[in-house]
């Protein structure tokens, strides 16, 4: 795909890796929609990037919000042909609490699945791509971050599974760690 033709949705786009991906893609001519729960940070990042960037606040744990967000992004950009999943949290030491563990899994892993599922039809139209964010902890445990490590291990396997499932639709699915 020619990056200048990219119409990308980037989750976790308000800061960190997601914001960095957004800056890179926009600097190469892509249209981007940053998606994040952090309203002020997301708006600032989009404004800093410039006119090819927009921001939509979204909680990836809410299926209806994810669907509305992807539709709004597609409407604004004239479609979606790239989805980059960077939304995630890490809560060192606290993840041994089952509730915190569940929250980390819901955002990092299940949130990624929600976004991929909601974007599938739009990506099929465009023969687009998904890039998921795994981690070196996908391959090694993390004593202080069992939820994060489990979620990123899940991302690695989810990516492989979706690559198989979405291949007939012409959608490529990869992960970076």
C-alpha positions in Angstrom: 0.0 0.0 0.0 1.2 3.5 -0.9 1.2 5.3 2.5 0.0 8.5 0.8 -3.2 6.6 0.0 -3.6 5.3 3.6 -6.8 6.1 5.4 -5.7 4.9 8.8 -7.5 4.5 12.2 -5.0 4.3 15.1 -6.3 3.3 18.5 -4.3 4.5 21.5 -3.5 7.5 19.3 -3.5 10.2 21.9 0.0 9.4 23.2 2.9 7.0 23.1 3.3 4.5 20.3 -0.1 5.3 18.8 0.7 9.0 18.5 4.1 8.2 17.1 2.5 6.0 14.4 0.0 8.7 13.6 2.8 11.3 13.2 4.8 9.0 11.0 1.8 8.2 8.7 0.7 11.8 8.5 4.2 12.9 7.6 4.1 10.5 4.7 0.8 11.9 3.4 -1.7 9.5 5.0 -5.1 10.6 6.3 -5.4 9.5 10.0 -8.0 9.3 12.7 -6.6 9.0 16.2 -8.8 7.1 18.6 -8.4 7.2 22.3 -10.2 7.6 25.6 -8.1 10.6 26.5 -10.0 13.6 25.1 -7.7 16.5 25.7 -4.5 14.6 24.8 -6.1 13.2 21.7 -7.3 16.6 20.5 -3.9 18.1 21.2 -2.0 15.3 19.3 -4.3 15.6 16.3 -3.9 19.4 16.3 -0.1 19.1 16.6 0.0 16.6 13.6 -2.0 18.9 11.4 -4.9 19.0 8.9 -4.6 15.3 7.8 -5.3 14.2 11.4 -8.6 14.0 13.3 -9.4 12.7 16.7 -12.4 10.7 17.9 -12.8 9.9 21.6 -13.7 6.2 22.1 -13.6 3.6 24.8 -12.5 0.3 23.2 -14.3 -1.6 25.9 -17.7 -0.4 24.6 -18.8 -2.2 21.4 -21.4 0.4 20.3 -18.8 3.2 20.8 -16.3 1.3 18.7 -18.8 0.8 15.8 -19.8 4.4 15.8 -16.2 5.6 15.9 -15.2 3.5 13.0 -18.2 4.7 11.0 -17.4 8.3 11.8 -13.7 7.8 10.8 -14.8 6.1 7.5 -17.2 8.9 6.7 -14.5 11.6 7.5 -11.8 9.9 5.4 -13.8 8.3 2.6 -13.1 4.8 3.9 -10.6 2.9 6.0 -7.8 0.8 4.5 -5.5 0.6 7.5 -6.2 -0.2 11.2 -3.3 0.1 13.7 -4.2 -1.1 17.2 -2.1 0.6 19.9 -4.7 1.0 22.6 -3.5 -0.6 25.8 -2.7 -0.2 29.5 -0.2 -1.7 31.9 -0.6 -1.6 35.7 2.6 -2.9 37.2 2.2 -4.8 40.4 -1.6 -4.2 40.5 -2.4 -6.8 37.8 -2.3 -9.7 40.4 -5.7 -8.4 41.5 -8.2 -10.3 39.3 -10.3 -7.2 38.7 -7.3 -5.2 37.4 -6.2 -8.2 35.4 -9.6 -8.4 33.8 -9.5 -4.6 32.9 -6.1 -5.0 31.3 -7.3 -8.0 29.2 -10.5 -6.1 28.2 -8.7 -3.1 26.9 -5.6 -4.7 25.4 -6.9 -7.9 24.0 -10.7 -7.8 23.8 -10.6 -4.1 22.7 -8.4 -5.1 19.9 -10.8 -7.8 18.8 -13.7 -5.4 19.0 -12.0 -2.9 16.7 -10.9 -5.6 14.3 -14.4 -7.1 14.1 -16.0 -3.7 13.6 -13.5 -2.7 10.9 -13.6 -5.9 9.0 -16.3 -5.0 6.4 -14.6 -1.6 5.7 -11.2 -3.2 5.4 -12.6 -5.9 3.1 -13.9 -3.2 0.7 -10.4 -1.6 0.6 -8.4 -4.9 0.7 -6.8 -3.2 3.7 -4.5 -4.1 6.5 -4.4 -4.5 10.3 -1.3 -4.0 12.4 -1.7 -5.1 16.0 0.8 -4.2 18.8 2.2 -7.2 20.6 5.2 -7.0 22.9 8.3 -9.0 23.8 6.2 -10.1 26.8 4.1 -12.0 24.2 7.0 -14.5 24.3 8.2 -14.1 27.9 6.3 -13.8 31.2 6.2 -10.6 33.2 6.2 -11.2 37.0 4.9 -7.7 37.7 2.5 -7.6 34.8 0.6 -10.9 34.3 -2.4 -9.2 32.7 -0.3 -7.2 30.3 1.9 -10.3 29.4 -1.2 -12.5 28.9 -3.0 -9.8 26.8 0.0 -9.4 24.5 0.5 -13.1 24.2 -3.2 -13.2 23.3 -2.6 -10.4 20.7 0.1 -12.6 19.0 -2.3 -15.5 18.7 -5.3 -13.3 17.8 -3.2 -11.8 15.0 -2.4 -15.3 13.6 -6.0 -16.4 13.9 -7.4 -13.2 12.2 -4.8 -13.5 9.5 -6.2 -16.8 8.6 -9.9 -15.8 9.0 -9.6 -12.5 7.1 -7.3 -13.7 4.3 -10.3 -14.7 2.1 -11.5 -11.0 2.4 -8.1 -9.8 1.1 -7.2 -8.3 4.5 -3.6 -8.7 5.8 -3.2 -8.9 9.6 0.2 -8.6 11.2 1.6 -7.7 14.6 4.7 -5.9 15.8 6.4 -6.7 19.1 
